[in-house]
Amino acid sequence: MRNMKNRELARMFSTIADAIELKGGDRFRVIAYRRAATTLENLTEDIETVAEQGRLQELRGVGKAIASKIEEYLKTGRIRKYDEELETIPEGLLDLLAIPDLGPKTLALAYKSLDIKNLEDLKRAVADGSLAELSRMGEKKVNNIKKGIEIFEKSRERIPISEALEISENLIEYLRANPEVEQATAAGSLRRMKETVGDIDILATGTDGRKIIEYFTSCPNTERVIASGKTKGSILVRTNGEMRQVDLRILSRECFGSALQYFTGSKEHNVKLRRIAREKGLKISEYGVFRGRKRIAGRTEEEVYRTVGLPFIPPELREDQGEIEAGFREELPTLLEYSDIKGDLHVHSNHSDGTSTILEIAEFAESLDYRYVAICDHSKSAKFAGGLSEERLRKQMQEIDRMNMGRELRILKGIEVDILKDGSLDFPDELLAELDVVVAAIHIGFRQNVTERIIAALENPNVDIIAHPSGRLISRREGYEVDLNAVIKSAEKSGKVLELNAYPDRLDLDDQNLRRAKEAGVKISIGTDAHAKSEMGWMRFGVGIARRGWLEKSDVINTSNEFLLNQS
C-alpha cells in the first residue's frame, strides 16, 4: 500500500523517542528519533525506493544509525531497538502521552509512584485523589488532565479525516487494479468530509462479487478479516499504530447511485429526503427509487434527487442544514473547488520550526500550479518554535526578494506574529508594514482575554489574517475561551480575513463558524500551516471543510490569480 511503510517507520521512531523520554534518557537521542519520524511522515517517495537507490542518508535527520534501522525494518519487518525500548514499558503506558497536559515527566512519576500502567489506572488515580498527592501536582493540573482524558477518549472513537482518506484511497486504488471491479468510491461521513469519521465505507460494482471480496480481504495491509461473503467484506487495517475497520459492499449497477446516496448520509438528510419522496408517492431506498413496485431511478445520485424535483446536492452539504430547502429554491451554492486555489497563505520554513527551505517550498508550490505562497514563520516570542528575531526576519525578507527575481511564482514575505497577553503584537508596526501578509495568532494565554486580544489584532491596520481563530486541536484540546461571534463581527467591521487552517488536527474555523462568517460577509483565507513542503497537500482538507461551510470561490481570498491583500 502506498507509503504505508513510511508511516509505520515514522510511528516506530516516534514511539522509540517517547520511550526514551519516558525513561529520562538522553534528550538528543529523543530529538534525533523525532526528527527522523517527521522526515518519514512527510516523505512523498516510497522509503523502499529511497533505500534501493542508496539515498537514505540524503534524507534530513537520517544518519548512519537511523538508516541501518530503516534497512533492518525493510528486510525483517522489525527493529530490534524498538523491541528493546518497549520491552520494559507496560503495554498501553506510552499511549497515555497523547493525553493533553500529561507530559513524559508526569507520566513517569505516576508510573513509578502509583504503578499507573494504562488508561484505567490513570482514571482511577484521578478519581481517588492519589494523582493530586504527587509532587508538583495540584488540583488545577489534575483537572486539566481529567479534561485531557475526556478529549483523548473521544478522539480514539473517531478516525481523523486525513488518516481515513489515506486508507480509503489506497484501498480504492488497490480495488481498481482488479479487472473485476467496474467502479469504487468511498461513502459515509468520509465522503461528506467530516473532520473525523467512524468506520470507513467503500462501495463498488463489478462482475463477480465474491471474487472482489476475496481480493479485498487479501489486500497487503489487512491485519484481520472480520467478514467475507458475496456482497460484503470487512477488514481491520493498521495505521499509525491503530486498528481501523473498513467495510466494502458490492452493488448492482442499477442501484449504485441510490446506494451511494443512502450510505453517504447523513441520516438526518436522508430522513427528510425520504419523507419528501413519500409525499410524492415514491419510495427511496438503497435499492433505488420506486413508484409502487417499479424502480424508476437508482443508477446515479443525480437520478435519485431528480425524481423528487431536486438538483444534485454535493455530499459535503448533506447535513439537513437547509440544503434541501435551498435546492428547491434553486439557491444551492456553487461550492469552492480545489482547482480554484491559487496559493497557500500560511507556510513555515526552516527559518523557524519548518523542515523545508524557502526554495523547496517555492518549487513545491510551483508543482501545484500556485501563483503565490506566503512564508509565515513564527515571531520572536515563539521560542518553542524557533521564532525569528527582527534581524532574522529582515534577512529572510532579503532572501525572498532575491529568490523572487525572475520567478513566475511570487513568494510572499509574511509572518505568523504572536498576539501577546496584553493584545499587542510581537513585532513593531513599522516592520509589519513592510511585509506582504501578516497572520496574527495566539499561542500562549489560552484563557486570558482571548476575544479582546484577537479583536485588538483585527483593529491593527497591519494585520491581514487571524490564524486558527478558535485555537482548537481536535485530538488534544477544545480551544481558546473565545467569543467567535464577536470575532466574526469585528472582522466584518474591520474588513479583515479569518483563516481556515487546513492542518488536519485543526480545521479551524469549523464548518459552522465558516458559514457564520460567510453570512456576515467575512472573507476566508485557507492556509495549510505546513511545516514541511509535502504538508502543503493538506489544502485538500481545508477545501473539504470550506465546502461543508457552504463557501464559494468568491468567499476565499486565495482563489484570486494575484495576491491582492495589501494593494488597497
KAJO-V402554 format. One record per helix or strand of 3 or more residues. SS is the DSSP state (A for helix, B for strand). FROM is the first residue (numbers start at 1). LEN is the number of residues. If there is no record, write none. Layout:
ss->{SS:SS}
from->{FROM:FROM}
len->{LEN:LEN}
This chain:
ss->{A:A:A:A:A:A:A:A:A:A:A:B:A:B:A:B:B:B:A:A:B:B:B:A:A:A:A:B:A:B:A:A:B:A:B:A:A:B:A:B:A:A:A:A}
from->{4:27:47:56:64:80:94:104:119:139:161:181:188:200:209:222:232:242:253:267:283:288:294:301:315:323:338:343:358:372:383:390:410:429:437:450:484:497:511:524:533:553:557:565}
len->{19:16:6:3:13:8:5:11:10:18:16:6:4:7:9:7:8:10:12:13:3:4:4:7:3:6:3:5:10:8:3:15:10:4:5:9:11:5:9:4:16:3:3:3}
